Structure formats: C-alpha cells, structure tokens
C-alpha cells in the first residue's frame, strides 16, 4: 500500500527551478534604477512571495510599485531558463504509474505555466492545473486545495502537498493534507511540515518504498 497516491505541487521553486531566472530578471530591473542588490537579498524576498519582493524593494528604494512590476514583467524569460528540478518528472510519472494523480496550485498565470509545462512535455502528467487566472484565494488559504480534494474525492491522508515556502506548508496544513517542504536553500521554517526534503530523489525514494 502506498503512503500517498496524490501530489499537489507548487510550481515556482518546487516543480520548476525558476528562481535563478527570476533573481536575474529582478536584479536587471533594479539595475535600471542604478540599484545593485545581492542575489541572496533578492531571493530572500522572493522566497516569501513575489508580491512581497515587489513591495519590499519598491518601499526600500522609493520606486513606483506599478512601474517596477511592469519593468520586471517586460524582461523576457525563456522556458529553457526555467527547467524542471531533477527527478520531478520521475516523481510525477511514478505517481501516475501507481494510479494516483498530480495537481498544480500556483500563483503564476495560466499562459506562462502551460508554456513551461508544454516546453518540457509534462502537461499530460497533471490532472488539474490551478493558476492565478482561476480566481481562488491565494495560499496559505486552502481554497484551491479544498476544491481539488472535493472534486477528485481525495483522501487527506493519501494526499501530499509539496512546496518551497511557508505559505505552501500552511496551505497544506489548513487543508488537512500531508505537507512536504522542499528546502533546497536550507531556509528555516516555523511551519512544522510533516516531511522535509532537500532534493526530489528523496521524495522518489519515499514513493518507491511504499
């Protein structure tokens, strides 16, 4: 019997390694204002939320928020610069092989989410992909998680939600599913996740053992 059959994935920084391209785009945007900020300082804010990063640097350097967002979004980011993390494809395929389902809940818009998934030919591995366009409340609110649970009759004890930020873990806990914290950068968390991994070989091993 499998420990869990279903995974609710976060997208940025969990399924796909988008942080390097996001940090670079943010750094390049700040340089347009003659502002030099370390990659770590940018990552620290992005790891909270993208909105937080915009508001933080806008306030810190007295930059118009809407203009900062617009300049950032104008930086072209190719799917090839936003690769899947090692073994995320294998985890998704294994879940499908055992008769389970993969889902995505992301604050990213649908167009760019599907563009990246299609580029890596993994869209078919997901039963449902919920993006910001769907209008659900943002994590840590569990609304999107609860919708998935109810629509697909998922057992809470057989469903795991994987994410790299505290709000992902909080959303999982608020929905009552198993929480898995992907801690690539060794960030401390007070969210008390059920499982902590630093790479997806660890999650793959957990699935295959059970």
N, C-alpha and C positions, 0 to 999 in steps of 0.2 A: 504494500500500500504506500502511495506517495505521501510525503509530508505535506505538500501542497500541489494543486493542479493548475492554478491560475496566477498570473502575474499582472499587476497594474504598474506600468512603467512610467516614470518621469522621463522627459526627453532630453533636455539640455543638461549636460554634465552627468548623465546617467546612461541612457541608451547610446547617445552620440557625444563624442568628445568635442563639444562646441566651444569650450572655454578659451582655448588658445586664439581662435579667430575672433571671438567676442572681445577678449582683452586687447588684441591688436587693434581692432576697429575702434574701441573706446580710447585707447592710447592715441591713435592717429587723430581722432576727433578733438581730444584735448590739446594736442599739439597745434591745431588750427587757432587756438587761443593763446599760443605760446606758453602752454602749461605742460610741464614734464612731471609725470606721476609714475611711480614704480608699478610693474605688472602685478606685484603682490597686493599693493594698495587697491588696485582696481578689482582684482579677483576677490579680495575680502568683501567688497561691497556687492559684487555680482553674486557671491555665494549666499547673500541674504535674499535679494531679488533684483531683477533688472531695474524695476521701478525705483527701488531703494538706491541703486547706484546713480541713476539719473538725478534723483532729488538730492543725494548727498553731494555730488560734485557741482551741481547747479548752485546749491546754497554755499558750499565752501569757497567757490571761486566767483560767486556773483554772476553766474551765466544764466541767460534766459533759458528756462527749462524746455519750452517747446522747440526753441532753436537747437539746443543740444541734442534733443531726441531726433529731430529732423536730420541734422548733420550725421549723426550716428547711423541712422537707417539708410542714408544715401551711400554709405560705404558698402561696396559690393562684396558679398561673402559667398564664395562658390561652395557647392556641396562637397567638392573634393577636399576642402579645408575643414570640413566638419564630419570626420569619419566616425564609423561605429567603433565603440570600445571593443577591445579584444574579447572574444567569446560571447558578446551579446547576441550575435546571430545564432550561435550554437545553443545558447540558453533558450532562445525563442523556439528554435526548431525542436529541441528536446521536449519542451512543454507541449508543443503540437503533437509530437510523436506519442506522448502518453495520454493523449485525448483531452488535454487541457486547452486553455485559451490565454492569449496575450492581449493586453489592452494598453492604451496610452492615455494619460491625462497630463496635458501640458498647457502652460500659459502662452506658448508660441501660437502664431496664427496658422490656419489650416494650409494655406498655399505653400509657405516655406517648409512646414512639417512634411507634407506629402512630397514636395520636391526632393528633400533629402532622402526620405524612405525609398522613393522610386529610384533615385540615383544608385542606391545600394541594393536594389531589388529585394526589399524585405517587407514591403507594404502588405503583401498577402499573408504574412505571419501574424497579423493583428486583427482580432475580431471586431474591435471598435477603436476609433481614434478620436478622442475628445480634445478639441483645441479651444483657444480663446474665442473663436467665432461661434461656438455653440452656446455661449451665454451663461454657463454655470458660474456659481460663485467661485472665487479663486481659493486655492489652497492657502491656509490649512482648513478651510471649510470643507467638509466631507461630501458636499452635494454631488459632485461628479462621481465620486467613488460609490456613494449610495445608489445612484442611478444605475451604474454598471452592475452592482450586486443584485439589485431588484430585477433589472431587465433580463439578466442571464442566469438568475437563480443560483448565485454563487454562495457557497458556504464560507462564512467568515474565517473559520478555522482552516480552510483549504486554499485561502487566497492570500497572496503576499504582495505588498506594495513596495517597490524599490525606488529610492530617491537619494539625492546627494545633499539635500538641505533639510534644516529643521522643520520647515513648513511641510515637506513631504512626509516626514515621520509623524508630525502632528495630525496631518490629514488622515493617514492610515489609522492612527490610534482613535481619532474621532469617529472613524467609520467602523472600527472594531476588527479590522483585518490585521494580519501579521505585518509588522513594519521591518523593513530591511534598509539599513543606512549604508550607502556606498561612500566610504570615507577615503577617497583617493588621496587627499591632501593632508590627512591626519588633523582635521579640524575637530576640536572638542564639541560635544553636543550635550545639552541637558535634556534632550527629548526622550532619552531612555528607550532606544529602539530595541526590538526583540532580537534582531540579528544585525551584526556589523560585518561588512566585507570590505576589503581593500582592492579586490580585483574580481572579475567575473568568473575566473576559473574556480574560485571558492564557491560561488553560487551554483555553478555547473556541477561541482562535486557533491554539494548538498542534494541537488535534484537526483543525480545518478545513484547516490547511496540509498535513496528512499524510493 
